Amino acid sequence: MKNIVILISGRGSNMEAVVHAAREEQWPARIAAVISNKADAKGLEFAQEHGIPTAVVANKEFATREAFDAALQATIDGFAPDLVVLAGFMRILTPGFVAHYDGRMLNIHPSLLPLFPGLHTHQQALDAGVARHGATVHFVTAELDHGPAVLKAEVDVLPGDTPDTLAARVLVQEHTLYPRAIRLFVEDRLSIDNGDVRIADTTHN
């Protein structure tokens, strides 16, 4: 059984999707903990209701990013994670923290990377006039939103779309995409080869 630790900052709807998928699909893994940098994150309530251990490491209590990341790392490692999952965790992580979890930390970003890294991705997509938008699950590297991509999902950009309407359709895709990608990791089907993700086919095994 692999241990998965999920980091959130708010409602954690992607975290909820992962928890449900792990249980319904009976992954060979367990959600070992849900950790937030905010004590009032709504997702903590969901985790507690589902019997998942929770912890809070409040970034505002630390003078530097490095000090916060060190405390966060110590808390995460207390749950012996095989995989760390960022699910709406609104912190830019330090290179040392990222290196510690190299090859075992995933993030989901609401754009078709490498397009539109950073914030306000849906507005960026509308401003650019693209016909297709979506979400990307990727391994986390020190360069923000630039790690090797695992899976992507696309949606059409419709006439009259606003950032909110576009975000809502992308989020529906995220809730199936992220669990699919995490399950691939749990099943040992992901590898990184020269900066590209390879997905092993087990259909013939």
Residue pairs with C-beta under 8 A, 6 or more apart in sequence:
1 28
1 29
1 30
2 28
2 29
2 30
2 82
2 83
2 186
3 29
3 30
3 32
3 79
3 80
3 81
3 82
3 83
4 18
4 22
4 29
4 30
4 31
4 32
4 81
4 82
4 83
4 84
4 85
4 182
4 186
5 31
5 32
5 33
5 34
5 35
5 76
5 79
5 81
5 83
5 84
5 85
6 12
6 15
6 18
6 19
6 31
6 33
6 34
6 35
6 47
6 84
6 85
6 87
7 34
7 35
7 36
7 37
7 72
7 76
7 84
7 85
7 86
7 87
7 89
8 15
8 34
8 35
8 36
8 41
8 43
8 44
8 87
8 88
8 89
9 36
9 37
9 38
9 41
9 88
9 89
9 90
9 91
10 38
10 41
10 42
10 43
10 88
10 90
11 41
11 42
11 43
11 88
12 34
12 41
12 42
12 43
12 44
12 46
12 47
12 87
12 88
13 88
13 171
13 175
14 87
14 88
14 108
14 174
14 175
14 178
15 34
15 43
15 46
15 47
15 85
15 87
15 88
16 43
16 46
17 174
17 175
17 176
17 178
17 179
18 31
18 85
18 87
18 178
18 179
18 182
19 31
19 46
19 47
19 50
19 52
20 179
21 27
21 179
21 182
21 183
22 29
22 30
22 31
22 179
22 182
25 179
25 183
27 183
27 186
28 186
28 187
29 82
29 83
29 186
31 47
31 52
32 52
32 53
32 79
32 80
32 81
33 52
33 53
33 54
33 55
33 76
33 79
34 43
34 44
34 47
34 52
34 53
34 54
34 55
35 54
35 55
35 56
35 57
35 72
35 75
35 76
36 43
36 44
36 54
36 55
36 56
36 57
37 56
37 57
37 58
37 59
37 68
37 72
37 89
37 90
37 91
38 56
38 58
39 56
39 58
41 56
43 87
43 88
44 54
44 56
47 53
47 54
48 54
53 79
55 75
57 68
57 71
57 72
57 75
59 68
59 91
61 68
62 68
62 71
65 91
65 92
65 94
66 94
66 96
68 91
69 93
69 94
69 96
69 97
70 97
72 97
73 97
73 100
76 84
81 101
81 104
82 104
83 104
83 105
83 106
83 182
83 185
83 186
84 101
84 104
84 105
84 106
85 105
85 106
85 178
85 182
86 105
86 106
86 107
86 108
86 140
87 108
87 178
92 144
93 140
95 142
98 105
98 140
98 141
98 142
99 142
101 140
102 141
103 139
103 192
104 185
105 139
105 140
106 137
106 138
106 139
106 140
106 150
106 178
106 181
106 182
106 185
107 137
107 138
107 139
107 140
107 145
107 147
108 135
108 136
108 137
108 138
108 174
108 177
108 178
108 181
109 117
109 121
109 135
109 136
109 138
109 145
110 121
110 122
110 134
110 135
110 167
110 170
110 171
110 174
111 117
111 121
111 124
111 125
111 133
111 134
111 135
111 136
112 132
112 133
112 134
112 135
112 136
112 152
112 154
113 136
113 138
113 145
113 146
113 149
113 152
114 145
114 146
115 124
115 125
115 128
115 130
116 124
116 125
116 128
117 144
117 145
117 146
118 144
118 145
120 163
121 133
122 133
122 163
122 164
122 166
122 167
122 170
123 163
125 133
125 157
125 166
126 157
126 161
126 162
126 163
126 166
130 157
131 156
131 157
132 154
132 155
132 156
132 157
133 154
133 155
133 157
133 166
133 170
134 152
134 153
134 154
134 155
134 170
134 173
135 152
135 153
135 170
135 173
135 174
135 177
136 149
136 151
136 152
137 149
137 150
137 151
137 152
137 177
137 178
137 181
138 145
138 146
138 147
138 148
138 149
138 150
139 147
139 148
139 150
139 192
139 197
140 147
141 147
141 148
148 192
148 195
148 196
148 197
149 197
150 181
150 184
150 185
150 190
150 197
150 199
151 177
151 180
151 181
151 184
152 177
153 170
153 173
153 174
153 176
153 177
154 173
155 166
155 169
155 170
155 173
157 166
158 165
184 190
184 199
187 202
188 200
189 199
189 200
189 202
190 197
190 198
190 199
190 200
191 197
191 198
191 200
192 198
